[in-house]
Amino acid sequence: MAALLREIGSRKQELTEPIRTIYFGGGTPSQLRAEDIARLIEAIGTETAEEITMEMNPGDADETYLTTLRRAGVNRLSMGVQSMHDERLRLIGRRHTAAQAREAVSMARKAGFENLSLDLIYGLPGQTMAEWQEDVEQLLALKPEHISAYCLQWEEGTALMQMMERGEVEMTDDETEMAMYDWLMERLQEAGYAHYEVSNFARPGFASRHNSSYWDNTPYLGIGAAAHSYDGKIRSSNPADIAQYIRGAAREEEVLTEDDRYNERIMLGLRTARGVARTEIRDGQAVERLIQRGLLREEGTHVVATRQGLHILNSIIETLMI
């Protein structure tokens, strides 16, 4: 806390525009006391902030904690529900249950939160299409304003990867993962959620303002261990090691070239429903080929990924980057 407050105080002069959004996360900021979150918000200053989000593990929620957060100014919660089946939650090492997730949502509503984002993961080992559909339906029954859904990423060194290497679990095949994603897109659109970014869906007016600023290439200031900052030309990162961060070790900086910034505009823009201005893309012939293949489509002056294109979006982005 002392190191965080010190960094906030020393870097405020880097802010050249009013603060519009504040985001506590990733990691698990709900491990901090609610009073600590309130101290950080006070130190930052929230006079111009429109959205203050905090990520939360459903198992950390209680009414007093949530009420304190709401009074401190937090007006949006992002909860990592991940699954509504306890067997899957245990498999991926989550310490909450589906019942706790439902209770956390109920308590958040009682505390006055009117903007909730809930996360799900698909492609979990053993997860069937029927189970995935149950997850989504149970999540919809909680009536969140925002839903994020991510395909499971297998990471080296994790307990799940080690289980797979021992033959205890199997990866979900690509066809099943694509079918899960297709069904998700159809079901959430039917339920009134706009698909505004590859993994994100929102009711009208509830798209994440903070995350949208990343995709719009808006400058941001990152505070804390491993936090990244971006001023439009330079990206910097704090030490990931907490002890080094507390000691005040120097940030690393990367000056982005014009080509770097171009690649980021392509990568970030094509992830969104807005897409990228066709005139922005340097390889017009490649764009035309992707349109003819049904992977991109024109919407006014922009090109956006089609549903088919979303399945191979990384490949499309690599084709257009330099």
TADASUL-V912630 format. One record per helix or strand of 3 or more residues. SS is the DSSP state (helix for helix, strand for strand). FROM is the first residue (numbers start at 1). LEN is the number of residues. If there is no record, write none. Layout:
BEGIN
SS&FROM&LEN + SS&FROM&LEN
END
This chain:
BEGIN
helix&2&13 + strand&21&4 + helix&29&3 + helix&34&11 + strand&51&6 + helix&58&3 + helix&63&10 + strand&76&7 + helix&86&6 + helix&98&13 + strand&116&7 + helix&129&13 + strand&146&6 + helix&159&7 + helix&174&17 + strand&194&4 + strand&200&3 + helix&209&7 + strand&228&3 + strand&234&4 + helix&242&6 + strand&252&4 + helix&258&13 + helix&278&3 + helix&284&9 + strand&296&4 + strand&302&4 + helix&307&5 + helix&313&8
END
